């Protein structure tokens, strides 16, 4: 107890609510920025989401002239370096990233080059390589799940080495995150469910892993309550604006929680499962979460029991005996997973996904034990443990 | 308990020598450590350092084993595990905290590949499980491995007996 210590840091200004985008021009002006560059991808452009951003600035008398809308799903150093050159050519002074994880990571990496100087990103690979604030970056997430809008990490593929490089620094965190429900309103139910389960996993792992702390706990628990309440509403009525806002807020809160307390074994296996089987990250989280919680059970049962009111509601928690609450929390997550399956057919097991073959388990386990997230899991896991979890997650028990 | 910083620094420096040499010997006498190290690139250098200018232990993966390059106050490596303060290294080397907990409490900064750090952490955990009495080792590692007492004693003796003979080697 004497050595208890934690750190908590989140300097991101959050603009949240209906028409939140309309606050952006004044926020940038307050930071002395007049020429932002917009980064996005073709999907976001085609969905008409850029139009909301464009209109917010046009009505404020500002024209968004510098737009790069061709960021691929798996962004690379070549793309980052190309955008940085365009940024300089257009004499831009800030960045607005509109999209999912790849767009936000690309924008963070571009910000390194345009703020620190230089042509090549590789000089900044790793942790704590940045020593001064970067240019203002605005993150507008178009999915409610990754939490990238409030994290200090970017992952970019090195085009020449064909490997992914991680960049980590508190200076990478966006200056502003915008949560406007218009930006997630058109996300299809399956993706909405998968990304919500990603956010739920961020929150649950933040609450149960080694770097948990009282402040991240508060964000995590509140995020869980919001997800559990809003997700069924959104799946039943995808155009429900306030429930969409609740989900997006929850994803950001879960992002704040896990960027301060890290994630664990669900993510370690999930990263590897996604890499080997090309399964959507949120789906991996949804499939694995109950089984990893079961694996960690003895060590985290107190934390799990504390989460029951947030996962199942206060009445259920009050009616559940103390020593059964941890198990009830896992059961509540299974119930949520099954509800999602009924609503969207999001797979409940590796077998149901149709994308995983048992012959791939060995490769997944090899990668998972070398994943950095495993370090923060409260229980150690070796290859055989990971293989057992994968076997358990293969099919849903009757 | 208050310990003078000179004494603390001397203790950490001594423990770095023991752990560094122990890992080098372990890479030759324990198949588990050898198997883990085979996942690291040949010629990769590793440092455990106390920021800003505290003791720093250097190791290098060779074609055959892990070489102990010595403890000194300066130099760089391909992967560095940096204690942000002498006190943090003290906590780890007095087995009040294990490495994952030290990472979780932001006492350690990693400069290098995360995957390599996880491999090195497993080697370190295996070494401590072998050379420390079970009651202390359980505090020093996240999970104490299933190992027969006879095997543990044999491997611990193999490492301890070779410690005084383990020499500092030049880098490849």
Interface residues (C-beta under 8 A of the other chain):
Chain A: X3 X5 X6 X7 X126 X127 X128 X166 X209 X210 X211 X262 X369 X370 X371 X372 X374 X375 X376 X379 X380
Chain B: X39 X91 X96 X97 X99 X100 X101 X103 X104 X105 X106 X107 X109 X110 X111 X112 X114 X115 X117 X118 X119 X121 X141 X142 X143
